[in-house]
Amino acid sequence: MDNAGWKATRKAAQDDHRLSHPQRSANGQFTAIEHVDPMNEPFTRFAARGPALPIKANHEIPPSPGSSTTSRPSEDGIRRSSVSSVSSSSALERSRRQQHQAPRRMNPHLQVMCGPLLRYDTVDSQCNYRAACMIVTADAGSVYEPHPSLSLEWDPERPAPTKRMESHRRLKSQGVIGPKLIELSNGLPPVLAGVPSSFSEPNEDAAPGPSPRVQKEVVPGHEIWVYDGGTTTFTFWRFMLEIPLTEVQMSVRYSINQGPEYEFFVPGRNQNMRWAAHSCNGFSAGVNPDDFRGPGYNNGYDPVWTDLLAKHFEAPYHVLVGGGDQLYCDALTREPELQDWVNTKSPSQRKVYPLTTEILSAIDRFYFNHYCLVFRSGAFACANSTIPMANMLDDHDIIDGFGSYPDDLQNSPIFSKIGSRGYFFYLLFQCLIVTEVDGVDRTPHAHTFRSQIIGGDGAYIPFPSHSILTYMGPKVWMLMLDCRAERRKDQVCSSVQYQRVIDALYELPVGVEHLIVQVGIPIAYPRMNFLEAALESKFNPLTALGRTGSLGLSSMVNKFNADAELLDDLNDHWTAKGHKKERNWFVEQLQRLAQIKRTRITFLSGDVHCAAVGVFKTLAKGKDPGVAPARDHRYMLNIVTSAIVNTPPPGGVLSMVSLLADKKHPAMHYANTDETMIPLFEKDPSGNSLKSRHIMGRRNWCSTSWDSTTGELQFDIRVEREKGVGETVGYPIRAPPPRWD
């Protein structure tokens, strides 16, 4: 359950009250809650998150053993080293000697607001790897003659190393991986100085230097959208990438306008991909990020992301799977132009409050600024420019609970516009899609991105659903189901979307043994039906007091329609009374698919700020030991990995969920299916035995790889060892290959 606790909820309410009476400036305009400026070149993509924070300028590195250096403060306060052997040389001589160390600058110059961002699409039937890259530029100060271009380089005869353990140990001992990974990267591209790549690291299997078959390609940028910020405009440039796969994993280097170089990895033609999954990449309102900032870090956002990057440096990931809430957009309601609407006392008046041009402008301004700030900041920026993303949204990518409120609120002028623009900006920044450019053709593989499945019309937004079905290797595919565009209180997905998705699944190639079904909210998870009933009751005293503001309990109801604050979270769950029948039907359809296609299905979820593993399996009756997992087509794990940044639920909530986790649920016994949770967590990350073994209330992410010796798909849930330290402990679990007749 997405609950940051009473203290955070109270703090959020106090912050809301503080911002509820904004003042216009002398020019009659309000001041936005966030402000974003162009990044310095070379990209300082690693500043602390938040409104216009200064970048730490001093990054001292311990001198090498035996070096004769002294350190002294300069006039600007930054300590610099001076070496006696070069102090007598002239500035011109020193400049010429160090030209090769100078950072590469864009030519022609671009004023970059955000990016580069990488999106993975799929691998087509011709073994072409398809992806895209996007940058956002401020038109003021950028040179567009010629249009921006992206340069690609890869070498088919120089395979990228699959393991970089020795280099990782060396870098960790030098302090480059860990907190300093982010500190040292200010002003450098994400391919950090000193961090190995397949171009810079010796490879015993490859000839020295580029081979005669090195491939280079220049990809033109295409303008896909322009944001008008009033005083200036900003252009979104997209570059479509297509790389023929070879027998071996390859490193691909890229740069934009001859600027800083970046690197990502593509798999070999017959290689099943390594990928990392995450969710809930932000803090709930009222949570203090500094509470999660360990020694050496600038903020609480980076520690677990830094751990993911460290694992990427050990052995490259090919895809970064975002399972929902890639950013938190709830602060939209703090924009000054929306305060009259938010503070309207009567929920009925709030539902008919008119959408003004000023409010519409503020909504777009918030999403633009917030996406730029989050997606270009910290370790997450390093990840999204070097590991191609595959993202699916959840509610906070739009606003808390969107789709799970009553129709009258969802259809109200302002709330429906928030949903519309939130979904637009999700498609733009996370999927690199603009429907006016890419269309909404439902013909299979007709979309710009071949992996897109266009479903039914949105329930409250003017967009159809955008699910994803993508190649993750010859044995593994992934379905990312859009559970937000069509969502209502009584529906998760429409029959149109289900039909199109299921039709596509039956067309999967022969030989696919594993299908990952990503759904933002866990589908096999402890029930909260009793709490749902209590919060919906008109006799709930806390809700009644919250609506009147009595006893300081106004935070117990949401700001949109004065329903109980947690009710939208409970209504979101697959086991809510409005969704349970649909959930059971969907599971049955997948069971039938698994049996016919002989494919193991595993669910992947986030949302709940805990790590857990649920499981569906064939019901064992009496003393029957049951069907062995490998031979059971109903055996489906639900990997729950959440959150990579956000706070775990309060202890009381964790205790309640843990108490419920030990139960077996009879909801699908009619379909010969049992459902329970797996006791994966025998010990905590420090090695202490745990009483509750089903739920882990610490920040986490998941590393996934295919075992070629067994055919199993291994999910290694990486749990934060200690809050803010940037190191994790693994809890692996394996999905067996399909071995039924």
C-alpha positions in Angstrom: 0.0 0.0 0.0 1.4 3.4 -1.0 1.4 5.0 2.5 4.3 7.1 3.7 2.9 7.2 7.3 1.2 9.7 9.6 4.2 11.9 10.1 4.8 12.3 6.4 1.1 12.9 5.7 1.0 15.5 8.4 4.1 17.2 7.0 2.6 17.2 3.5 -0.6 18.8 4.8 1.4 21.6 6.5 3.4 22.2 3.3 0.2 22.4 1.3 -1.2 25.0 3.7 2.0 27.1 3.5 1.7 27.2 -0.3 -2.1 27.8 -0.4 -2.0 31.6 -0.6 0.5 32.5 -3.4 1.2 36.1 -4.3 1.6 37.4 -7.8 4.9 39.2 -8.7 5.0 42.8 -10.0 4.4 41.6 -13.6 1.2 39.9 -12.5 2.6 36.4 -12.8 2.9 33.6 -10.3 6.2 32.0 -9.5 6.3 28.3 -10.4 7.2 25.8 -7.6 10.0 24.4 -9.8 12.4 26.2 -12.2 14.7 24.6 -14.8 17.5 26.2 -16.7 19.7 24.8 -19.5 22.4 22.4 -18.4 26.0 23.7 -18.6 28.1 22.1 -21.3 29.5 19.5 -20.9 26.3 18.3 -19.4 26.2 18.7 -15.6 23.5 16.0 -15.5 24.2 14.9 -12.0 23.2 17.8 -9.8 21.1 17.2 -6.7 17.4 16.9 -7.4 15.0 19.7 -6.6 14.4 23.3 -7.5 17.6 24.9 -8.9 20.1 23.6 -6.3 23.7 24.6 -6.7 26.1 22.0 -8.0 28.9 20.9 -5.6 32.1 22.3 -7.2 34.7 20.7 -5.0 35.4 17.0 -5.6 38.7 16.2 -3.9 40.4 13.0 -4.9 43.0 11.5 -2.6 46.5 11.8 -4.2 48.2 8.8 -5.6 50.7 7.1 -3.3 54.1 8.8 -3.5 52.9 11.9 -5.4 54.3 15.2 -4.3 51.3 17.4 -4.3 50.0 20.2 -2.1 46.5 21.4 -1.9 45.5 25.0 -1.4 42.3 27.1 -1.7 42.0 29.3 -4.7 40.2 32.7 -4.8 36.9 30.9 -5.5 37.3 28.7 -2.5 37.9 25.5 -4.4 41.0 23.5 -3.4 43.3 22.6 -6.3 46.4 20.6 -6.5 49.7 22.0 -7.6 52.6 19.8 -8.7 56.1 21.2 -8.4 57.3 19.6 -11.7 54.9 21.6 -13.9 54.6 24.8 -11.9 57.3 26.5 -14.1 55.6 25.7 -17.4 53.6 28.4 -19.2 49.8 28.3 -19.4 50.0 27.9 -23.2 52.3 24.8 -22.8 50.0 23.3 -20.2 47.0 23.9 -22.3 48.5 22.3 -25.4 49.7 19.3 -23.4 46.3 18.6 -22.0 44.1 19.2 -25.0 43.2 15.5 -25.1 41.8 15.7 -21.6 39.4 18.6 -22.5 35.7 17.6 -22.5 34.1 17.4 -25.8 31.6 20.2 -26.6 28.7 20.2 -29.0 29.3 21.6 -32.4 26.9 23.2 -33.4 26.1 24.3 -29.8 22.8 23.2 -28.2 21.3 24.5 -25.0 20.3 21.1 -23.5 17.4 21.1 -21.0 17.2 17.3 -20.6 18.7 14.2 -22.1 20.0 12.3 -23.7 17.3 9.7 -22.8 17.4 6.2 -24.3 14.3 4.1 -25.0 14.5 0.4 -26.0 11.9 -0.7 -28.5 12.5 -4.3 -29.6 14.6 -6.6 -31.9 12.8 -7.3 -35.2 12.6 -10.5 -37.2 15.8 -9.5 -39.1 17.8 -9.3 -35.8 17.9 -5.5 -35.9 18.1 -3.9 -32.5 15.6 -0.9 -32.5 15.8 1.9 -30.0 15.6 5.7 -29.8 17.3 8.6 -28.2 15.8 12.1 -27.3 17.1 15.4 -26.1 15.2 18.6 -25.2 16.8 21.9 -26.1 16.1 25.5 -25.4 15.6 27.3 -28.7 17.3 30.5 -27.3 21.0 29.9 -27.6 20.8 26.7 -29.6 22.2 26.5 -33.2 19.9 24.4 -35.5 21.8 24.8 -38.8 22.3 22.0 -39.5 19.7 20.1 -37.4 21.1 18.1 -34.5 22.6 14.7 -35.4 23.6 11.7 -33.4 26.8 9.7 -34.2 26.8 6.0 -33.5 29.8 3.7 -33.4 30.1 -0.1 -32.8 32.6 -2.8 -33.7 31.2 -6.3 -34.6 34.7 -7.8 -34.2 35.3 -6.3 -30.7 32.8 -8.0 -28.4 32.0 -6.2 -25.2 33.1 -8.1 -22.0 30.2 -9.8 -20.2 31.9 -9.6 -16.9 33.9 -6.6 -15.6 34.4 -7.8 -12.0 38.1 -7.1 -11.7 37.6 -3.5 -13.0 34.7 -3.1 -10.7 36.8 -4.1 -7.6 39.6 -1.8 -8.7 37.2 1.1 -9.1 35.4 0.4 -5.8 38.7 0.4 -4.0 39.6 3.7 -5.5 36.3 5.2 -4.5 35.0 5.8 -8.0 32.1 3.5 -7.6 29.9 4.4 -4.6 29.1 7.9 -3.4 32.0 9.3 -5.4 30.5 7.9 -8.7 28.0 10.7 -8.6 30.3 13.4 -7.1 33.1 12.8 -9.7 30.7 12.9 -12.6 29.7 16.5 -12.4 30.7 18.1 -15.7 31.4 14.7 -17.3 29.3 12.5 -19.5 27.9 9.4 -17.9 30.7 7.3 -19.3 32.8 8.4 -16.4 36.5 9.1 -16.4 38.2 5.9 -15.2 35.2 3.7 -15.6 35.8 0.8 -18.0 34.0 0.4 -21.2 34.5 -2.2 -24.0 36.3 0.6 -25.9 38.7 1.4 -23.1 39.1 -1.9 -21.2 41.5 -4.5 -22.5 39.7 -7.5 -24.0 41.8 -10.6 -24.4 39.4 -12.0 -27.1 39.6 -9.0 -29.4 42.3 -7.4 -31.5 43.8 -4.2 -30.1 42.1 -1.0 -31.4 39.1 -0.8 -33.7 38.8 -3.6 -36.3 38.4 -2.9 -40.1 34.7 -3.7 -39.6 34.0 -0.9 -37.2 30.6 0.7 -38.0 29.8 4.4 -37.9 26.5 6.0 -38.6 25.1 9.5 -38.4 21.4 9.7 -37.5 19.5 12.9 -38.1 17.3 14.4 -35.4 13.6 14.9 -36.0 11.6 17.6 -34.2 8.6 15.8 -32.6 7.2 18.5 -30.3 7.7 22.1 -29.1 6.9 23.3 -25.6 6.0 27.0 -25.4 7.1 28.3 -22.1 5.8 31.8 -22.7 9.1 33.7 -22.8 11.0 30.9 -24.6 10.4 27.7 -26.5 11.9 24.3 -26.2 12.3 21.6 -28.9 12.2 17.8 -28.5 14.5 16.0 -30.9 14.3 12.3 -31.5 16.8 10.0 -33.1 15.7 6.6 -34.2 18.4 3.9 -33.8 18.8 0.6 -35.6 21.8 -1.7 -35.0 22.2 -5.1 -36.6 23.0 -7.7 -33.9 26.0 -10.0 -34.3 26.9 -13.2 -32.5 28.4 -11.3 -29.6 27.4 -8.6 -27.2 28.6 -5.2 -28.4 29.2 -1.8 -26.9 27.6 1.1 -28.8 29.1 4.6 -28.4 27.0 7.6 -29.3 27.3 11.4 -29.2 25.1 14.3 -30.3 26.6 17.1 -32.4 30.1 15.7 -31.7 29.6 16.3 -28.0 30.3 14.1 -25.0 30.3 10.4 -25.7 27.9 7.9 -24.1 27.9 4.1 -24.1 25.2 1.4 -24.0 25.2 -2.3 -24.7 23.3 -4.5 -27.1 23.1 -8.3 -26.7 24.4 -10.9 -29.0 22.0 -12.3 -31.5 21.3 -15.5 -29.5 21.8 -13.9 -26.1 19.0 -13.5 -23.6 19.2 -10.0 -22.1 20.3 -8.9 -18.6 17.9 -6.3 -17.3 17.2 -4.3 -14.2 13.7 -3.5 -12.9 12.7 -0.7 -10.6 9.7 1.4 -9.5 8.7 4.3 -7.3 11.6 6.6 -8.2 10.7 9.5 -5.9 9.5 10.5 -2.5 6.0 10.9 -1.3 4.9 14.3 -0.1 6.1 15.0 3.4 9.0 12.6 3.3 12.4 14.2 4.0 14.9 12.9 1.3 17.8 13.7 3.6 16.6 10.9 6.0 17.8 8.5 3.2 21.1 10.2 2.5 24.0 8.1 3.7 27.6 9.2 4.2 29.1 10.7 1.1 25.9 11.3 -0.8 24.4 14.7 -1.7 20.8 13.5 -1.3 18.6 10.5 -0.6 17.7 9.8 -4.2 21.0 8.4 -5.3 22.2 5.6 -3.0 20.2 2.7 -4.4 20.6 3.9 -8.0 24.3 4.0 -7.4 24.2 0.4 -6.4 22.3 -0.5 -9.6 25.0 1.4 -11.7 27.7 -0.5 -9.8 26.1 -3.8 -10.9 25.9 -2.4 -14.4 29.6 -1.8 -14.4 30.2 -5.4 -13.2 28.1 -6.9 -16.0 26.2 -4.6 -18.4 22.4 -4.4 -18.4 20.7 -4.2 -21.8 17.4 -2.8 -20.6 16.2 -0.6 -17.7 12.6 -1.6 -16.9 10.5 1.1 -15.2 7.5 -0.5 -13.5 5.6 2.7 -12.7 6.0 5.9 -10.7 9.2 6.8 -12.6 8.6 10.2 -11.0 6.0 11.7 -8.6 3.8 14.4 -10.0 1.6 14.9 -7.0 3.2 18.3 -6.3 1.3 19.7 -9.3 -1.4 20.7 -6.9 1.0 23.1 -5.3 1.3 25.2 -8.4 0.0 28.7 -7.4 -2.5 28.9 -10.3 -4.3 25.8 -8.9 -4.6 27.0 -5.3 -8.1 28.4 -5.6 -9.3 25.1 -7.1 -7.5 23.0 -4.5 -8.8 25.1 -1.6 -12.4 25.3 -2.7 -14.2 24.0 0.4 -17.0 22.1 -1.4 -16.0 19.0 -3.3 -19.1 19.5 -5.5 -17.8 23.0 -6.4 -14.4 21.7 -7.1 -15.8 19.2 -9.6 -17.3 22.1 -11.7 -14.5 24.6 -11.3 -13.6 26.0 -14.7 -10.4 25.2 -16.5 -8.8 28.5 -17.3 -6.0 29.2 -19.8 -3.8 30.1 -16.8 -4.4 26.8 -15.1 -3.8 24.9 -18.3 -0.5 26.7 -18.8 0.5 25.9 -15.2 -0.2 22.2 -15.7 2.0 22.0 -18.8 4.7 24.1 -17.1 4.8 21.8 -14.1 5.1 18.6 -16.1 7.8 20.0 -18.3 9.9 21.4 -15.5 9.4 18.4 -13.2 10.4 15.8 -15.9 13.4 17.8 -16.9 14.6 18.1 -13.3 14.1 14.4 -12.4 15.2 12.8 -15.6 18.5 14.8 -15.8 19.5 14.6 -12.2 21.7 12.3 -10.1 22.4 8.6 -10.7 19.1 8.1 -12.4 20.3 10.4 -15.2 23.4 8.3 -15.6 21.2 5.2 -15.9 18.7 6.6 -18.4 21.4 7.7 -20.8 23.4 4.5 -20.7 20.8 1.7 -20.2 17.9 2.0 -22.7 14.6 2.3 -20.9 11.3 0.4 -21.2 8.8 2.2 -19.1 5.2 1.7 -18.1 3.3 4.3 -16.0 1.4 4.1 -12.8 -0.7 6.7 -11.0 2.0 9.0 -9.7 3.4 9.5 -13.2 0.1 11.4 -13.7 -1.2 12.2 -10.2 -1.9 10.2 -7.1 -4.8 7.8 -7.7 -5.8 8.8 -11.2 -8.3 6.4 -12.6 -9.5 5.2 -9.2 -11.8 8.1 -8.3 -15.5 8.3 -9.0 -16.6 9.3 -12.5 -17.8 12.8 -11.5 -14.3 13.8 -10.3 -12.5 12.0 -13.1 -14.6 13.8 -15.7 -14.4 17.3 -14.0 -12.7 20.0 -16.2 -9.4 20.4 -14.2 -8.9 16.8 -13.1 -9.5 15.3 -16.5 -7.1 17.8 -18.0 -4.5 16.8 -15.5 -4.9 13.2 -16.6 -4.7 14.2 -20.3 -1.6 16.2 -20.0 0.0 13.8 -17.5 -0.4 10.9 -20.0 0.8 13.1 -22.8 4.0 13.9 -21.0 4.5 10.3 -19.9 4.4 9.2 -23.6 6.7 12.1 -24.5 9.5 11.7 -21.9 9.2 8.0 -21.0 8.3 6.5 -24.3 9.5 9.2 -26.7 6.1 9.2 -28.4 3.9 12.0 -29.7 0.6 10.6 -31.0 0.3 13.4 -33.6 3.6 12.3 -35.1 3.4 8.5 -34.5 -0.3 7.9 -34.8 -2.5 5.4 -33.0 -2.8 2.8 -35.8 -3.9 -0.5 -34.2 -2.4 -2.6 -37.0 0.3 -4.8 -35.5 3.9 -3.4 -35.9 2.6 -0.3 -37.8 3.6 2.1 -35.0 6.9 3.9 -35.1 7.9 1.7 -32.1 7.2 -1.9 -33.2 6.7 -3.1 -29.7 3.7 -0.8 -29.1 0.2 -2.3 -28.8 -2.5 0.3 -29.2 -5.6 -0.6 -27.2 -9.0 0.9 -26.4 -9.8 4.5 -25.8 -8.8 6.0 -22.5 -11.5 6.1 -19.9 -10.9 9.8 -19.0 -8.1 10.9 -21.3 -8.1 11.5 -25.1 -5.5 8.8 -25.7 -5.8 5.0 -26.3 -3.8 2.7 -24.1 -0.2 2.0 -25.0 0.9 -1.4 -23.9 4.3 -2.9 -24.9 5.3 -6.4 -26.1 9.0 -6.6 -26.5 11.8 -9.0 -27.2 14.2 -9.7 -24.3 16.0 -12.6 -26.0 15.2 -15.7 -28.0 13.8 -17.4 -24.9 12.3 -14.4 -23.1 9.7 -11.7 -24.0 8.0 -9.1 -21.9 4.5 -7.7 -21.9 4.1 -4.3 -20.2 0.4 -3.9 -19.7 -1.0 -0.3 -19.7 -3.2 -0.5 -16.5 -3.8 3.3 -16.2 -5.1 4.7 -19.5 -8.4 2.8 -19.4 -8.7 2.5 -15.6 -12.0 3.1 -13.8 -13.1 2.1 -10.4 -14.7 -1.0 -12.0 -12.1 -1.7 -14.7 -8.4 -2.0 -15.1 -8.2 -2.6 -18.8 -10.9 -2.7 -21.5 -11.9 -5.7 -23.5 -10.3 -4.1 -26.6 -6.9 -3.9 -25.0 -7.1 -7.5 -23.6 -8.1 -8.8 -27.0 -5.3 -7.1 -28.8 -2.7 -8.1 -26.2 -3.8 -11.7 -26.0 -3.9 -12.0 -29.8 -0.3 -10.7 -29.9 0.8 -13.2 -27.2 -0.5 -16.1 -29.2 1.7 -14.9 -32.1 4.9 -15.1 -30.1 7.7 -17.0 -31.9 8.1 -20.7 -31.3 10.8 -21.4 -28.7 9.9 -18.6 -26.3 10.0 -20.2 -22.8 9.5 -17.2 -20.5 6.9 -14.4 -20.7 7.2 -11.5 -18.2 3.9 -9.7 -17.6 4.6 -6.4 -16.0 1.6 -4.9 -14.2 2.2 -1.9 -12.0 0.3 -3.1 -9.0 0.9 -6.6 -7.6 -1.6 -9.2 -8.8 -0.8 -11.8 -6.1 -0.5 -9.9 -2.9 -2.1 -9.9 0.6 -5.7 -8.7 0.7 -6.8 -5.4 2.2 -10.6 -5.9 1.6 -11.5 -5.3 5.3 -9.8 -1.9 5.2 -11.4 -1.0 1.9 -14.8 -1.7 3.4 -14.0 0.3 6.5 -12.8 3.4 4.6 -15.8 3.3 2.2 -18.2 3.2 5.1 -20.2 6.4 5.8 -19.8 5.6 9.5 -16.0 5.9 9.4 -15.3 8.6 12.1 -11.9 9.6 10.8 -13.2 10.4 7.4 -16.1 12.4 8.9 -13.7 14.4 11.1 -11.3 14.9 8.2 -14.0 16.4 6.0 -14.7 19.0 8.6 -11.1 19.6 9.5 -11.8 18.7 13.2 -9.0 17.7 15.5 -6.4 18.4 12.8 -7.5 15.4 10.8 -7.9 17.1 7.4 -5.1 15.0 6.1 -7.2 11.9 6.5 -9.2 12.8 3.4 -7.8 13.5 -0.1 -7.9 17.0 -1.5 -9.9 16.1 -4.6 -13.2 14.7 -3.4 -12.8 14.3 0.4 -12.9 10.5 0.3 -10.7 8.6 2.8 -7.0 9.3 1.9 -6.0 5.6 1.4 -9.2 4.6 -0.5 -7.7 5.4 -4.0 -4.7 3.1 -3.2 -7.0 0.3 -2.2 -9.3 0.8 -5.2 -6.2 0.5 -7.4 -5.4 -3.1 -6.2 -6.3 -6.0 -8.4 -8.1 -7.6 -5.4 -10.3 -4.6 -4.8 -14.0 -5.5 -5.1 -14.3 -3.6 -8.4 -11.4 -5.5 -10.0 -11.3 -9.0 -8.5 -13.5 -10.7 -11.1 -11.4 -9.1 -13.9 -8.2 -10.2 -12.2 -9.3 -13.8 -11.9 -10.4 -13.9 -15.6 -7.0 -12.4 -16.7 -5.1 -15.0 -14.7 -7.2 -17.8 -16.3 -6.5 -16.4 -19.8 -2.7 -16.5 -19.1 -2.9 -20.0 -17.7 -4.5 -21.1 -20.9 -1.9 -19.3 -22.9 0.9 -20.8 -20.9 -0.4 -24.3 -21.4 -0.9 -24.0 -25.1 2.3 -22.0 -25.9 4.3 -24.0 -23.4 5.6 -20.7 -21.9 6.4 -19.9 -18.3 4.6 -16.7 -17.2 5.9 -14.5 -14.4 4.4 -11.2 -13.2 6.5 -8.2 -12.3 5.1 -5.4 -10.2 5.9 -2.4 -8.0 3.8 0.2 -6.3 3.7 -1.0 -2.7 7.1 0.1 -1.4 8.0 -3.4 -0.4 9.8 -6.4 -1.8 7.8 -9.6 -2.0 7.1 -12.6 -4.1 3.5 -14.0 -4.6 2.7 -17.2 -6.5 -0.2 -18.8 -8.3 0.0 -22.6 -8.6 -2.2 -25.7 -9.2 -4.3 -26.4 -6.1 -3.1 -29.4 -4.1 -6.0 -31.3 -2.6 -5.8 -33.3 0.6 -2.4 -34.9 1.1 -1.5 -34.5 -2.5 2.1 -33.0 -2.6 1.0 -31.0 -5.7 2.5 -30.5 -9.1 6.2 -29.8 -9.4 6.7 -26.1 -10.4 8.6 -26.9 -13.6 5.6 -29.2 -14.7 2.9 -26.8 -13.5 1.6 -24.4 -16.2 -0.3 -22.5 -13.5 2.9 -21.8 -11.6 3.4 -18.1 -11.9 5.5 -16.0 -9.6 4.7 -12.3 -8.9 8.0 -10.5 -8.4 7.3 -7.3 -6.4 10.2 -4.8 -6.4 9.4 -1.4 -4.9 10.7 1.2 -4.2 14.1 2.2 -5.5 13.8 5.7 -3.9 10.6 6.1 -1.8 10.3 5.3 1.8 9.0 1.9 3.0 5.5 1.9 4.6 5.3 2.5 8.3 6.0 -0.4 10.7 2.3 -0.8 11.5 1.3 -1.2 7.9 4.2 -3.7 7.3 3.1 -5.7 10.3 -0.4 -5.9 9.0 0.6 -6.9 5.5 3.0 -9.5 6.9 0.3 -10.9 9.1 -2.0 -11.3 6.1 0.8 -12.7 3.8 0.8 -16.1 5.4 -2.7 -16.9 4.3 -3.7 -19.0 1.4 -6.5 -17.4 -0.7 -9.4 -19.5 -2.0 -10.5 -16.9 -4.5 -9.4 -19.0 -7.5 -10.0 -22.5 -6.1 -12.9 -22.8 -8.6 -10.2 -22.7 -11.3 -8.0 -25.3 -9.6 -5.6 -22.5 -8.6 -4.0 -21.7 -5.3 -2.4 -18.4 -4.3 0.0 -17.5 -1.6 3.2 -15.6 -0.8 6.7 -17.2 -0.8 8.8 -16.8 2.4 11.9 -15.5 0.6 13.3 -13.4 3.3 14.7 -15.8 6.0 17.2 -13.1 7.2 17.5 -9.4 7.0 20.3 -7.8 4.9 22.5 -7.8 8.1 22.1 -11.6 8.5 19.6 -11.5 11.4 16.7 -14.0 11.4 13.3 -12.6 10.6 9.9 -13.5 12.0 8.1 -12.1 9.0 9.6 -13.8 6.0 7.2 -12.7 3.2 7.5 -8.9 3.1 10.7 -6.9 3.1 10.2 -3.2 4.0 13.4 -1.7 2.6 14.3 0.0 -0.6 15.1 -2.3 -3.5 15.4 -3.1 -7.2 15.6 -6.3 -9.2 18.4 -7.8 -11.4 17.2 -10.4 -13.9 19.2 -12.8 -16.0 18.6 -16.1 -17.8 20.6 -19.2 -16.7 21.7 -21.0 -19.9 22.5 -24.2 -18.0 19.0 -24.7 -16.5 16.7 -22.5 -18.6 15.6 -20.8 -15.5 15.0 -17.0 -15.3 16.6 -15.7 -12.1 15.2 -12.6 -10.3 17.6 -11.2 -7.8 15.8 -8.7 -5.6 18.5 -6.4 -4.4 17.6 -5.0 -0.9 19.3 -2.0 0.6 21.6 -3.2 3.3 21.4 -0.1 5.4 19.4 3.1 4.8 21.4 5.4 2.5 24.6 3.5 2.3 24.2 2.6 -1.4 24.9 -1.2 -1.1 22.4 -4.0 -1.5 22.0 -7.7 -0.5 20.5 -10.1 -3.0 17.5 -12.4 -2.5 17.4 -14.6 -5.6 14.4 -16.6 -6.8 14.1 -18.6 -10.0 11.2 -19.1 -12.4 11.6 -22.6 -13.8 11.4 -23.3 -17.5 8.2 -24.9 -18.9 8.5 -28.7 -18.6 4.9 -29.8 -19.0 3.7 -31.9 -22.0 
